[in-house]
């Protein structure tokens, strides 16, 4: 169930950021290949969920030296710590709830590993 105006909201979110919107659509396609989701566009983040939110897409702030400006950050939640060079940060705010951040600079960054992690997050969100 998608908010009917969500596409317009996405366009507004990425105004003047053609590369970012292209990367978002690649993330969206990957997630849609996993299963049905709801997408909600807020001022600084796009959230994706089923029963609960499991993934977020956002643009790193320009002053962040650890994340390049020309990328998207993809955040997802699973029940385990994932150690991988693609993951730039992972925290466990609650026992058994790990939040991971991945930087997406080009569409090929959305590889099989990312698909697997998003699949896990999708399943985790339904519990």
N, C-alpha and C positions, 0 to 999 in steps of 0.2 A: 504494500500500500504506500504509494508515493504521493506526497503533497503535489497537487496539480500545478502549482506555481514554482515548483522546485527548480525546473530548468531555467526559468527566468532569474530566480534567486542565485543560481550558480553563475549565470552570465554576469550578474551584478557583482558578485563576490570577486570575480576575476577580471573586472573591468581593466582594460589596458594590459593584461597579462596573458597574451596568446599562448605562450609556452606553458604557463601554469594550467590553463584550461585544457589544453591538449593532454597534459599529464594526468589531470583529474579524470578526464574521460577514459583514459587507459586504466586507472585505478577502479573506476566505476564499472567498466566492462569486466575486469577480473572478478570483482566482488559479485556482480550479477551472474557470473558463470557458476558461482557457488550456490546461490539460492536467493529467494526473494528477501528484500530488505526495505527499510524505511530510511529516507535520507532527509536530513534537516539542516538547513543553512542558517547559521548564526552570523554575528558580526565578524568574528575572527576565526571560525572553524566550521567545517562541514562534518556532521556526525552521521554515522551509519549504524543501524542496529536491526535487531529482530525483537525478541522479548526485552532485551536491554541493549544499550549501545556497546559495540565491540570494536569500532574503528573510527578514526578521526583523520581528516586531511586539513592541513593548515600551511600557511606560508610563514617560514621563519622570519623573525624580525630583522630588519636591516643591520642592527647593531650586534647581532649574534656572530661572533667570530668562529664558532664551531659548525655553523650551518650556512652554506653558500646561499646567496640571494636568489639565484636562478633555479631553485629547486622547490619541491614540496616536501613537507614532513608527513609521513604516514605513521600514525600511532595505532597500536592494536593491543588488546588485552587477552591473555591466555592464563592457564592455571599453572604454568611452569616457567622457569627461567630459560631463555634461549641464548646461547652463546654463539655469536656469529659476527664476522667482520662487517656485515651489512647493518647490524644493529648498533646505532651510535649511543644509545642509552637504554637502560632497563632498570626499573624500580619496582619494589613490592610494597605498595601502600597498605595492603591488607594481606594477611596470610593466605597464600594460594591464589593471589590475584596479581599477576605480573604485567606491567605496562611497558611496552617496547616501542622504540622510535627508530624508524628507518628513513633515510634520505632518498628521495626519488629525483634524480637529475635528468634521466632519459628513460624512455619507455622500456628499454631492455633491462632496467633495474627491477622491473616487475617480473622477475623470473619465477621458476618453479618453487624455490624456497619461500618467496614471498606469498605465492599462491597457497602453499601448504600452511603457512602461519595464519593467513587470513581464514582459511578453512577451519583451522583449530579455533580461532577466535569466534567465528560464526557459530560453531557447535557449542563453545563455552557460553556464548550469549543466550543460548536457548535453555540453559539450566536454571 
